[in-house]
Amino acid sequence: MAGNNQLALQLTEAIAAYMQAKFRQEIKGPGDHVPFPSDWDLTLLQECDQAIGILAEAYHNCCMKHQLLLYAYFI
């Protein structure tokens, strides 16, 4: 059982590292290719990329309240 827990933890860490790198790439624009582990299936890759797309879209579409707070901060 400890082996399964360790494998799950390693997979979670790999997913988090991939998604963090991919999110940074999406924010900065096209640049370096973010590789994914070859042992992942395509479904997992697609789900991670879809989640990153949603997060990047939300990041770029700040709400008006947030924009006003940033504007007031810089004045």
N, C-alpha and C positions, 0 to 999 in steps of 0.2 A: 504494500500500500504506500509506503514511503517513496518508492520508486515512481509510482503514478503521480503523487503529489509533486515530486521534483520535476517530472516531465511537464506537468501542467504549468508549473511556475516558470520553467524555461520558455515554454511556448508563449506565455503571457508577456514575459520580458522581451522576447523577440518581436512580438506584435507591437508592443509599446514603442520599442526603438524604431521599428520600420515606420510606424504612423507618425512619430515625432519628426523623423527626417523628411518624410513625404510632405507633412504639413509645412515645414520650413521651406521646402522647395516650392510648394504652391504659393506661399506668401511672397517669396522673393522673386518668383518668376522662373522661367525655364533655365535650367542650369545642369548641374551634374545629375546623372541618372541615379536613382535610388534603387539599389538591388534588393531583391527579396530572396529569402532562403529557398533553395531549389526543392526542399522537401514539402513546401506548402502546396496545397492543391489550389486550382484556379478559383474556386469558390471563395476560399478564405482571402485570397488576394483581391478579388472583386469587392468583397464586403468591406475590407479595409480601405480600398481606394474610394468606394462610395461614401464611407463615413468621413474620410478626409475631404472629399468634395463638398459635403454638406458643411463641415466645420469651416473650410476656407471661404465658402460663400457667406456664411454667417459672420465671419471675421471681416469681410469686405463690406458688408451691409450693416454697419453699426446703426443703432436706433437714433432717432433725432435727439433724444434726451442726452445720450452719450456724446453726440457731436456738439451740442450746446455746452456741455460741461467742459469739453476739450477747448472749445472756442473761448469760453470765459477764462480758462486757465492761462491761455496764451496772451490774453489782452493785458 
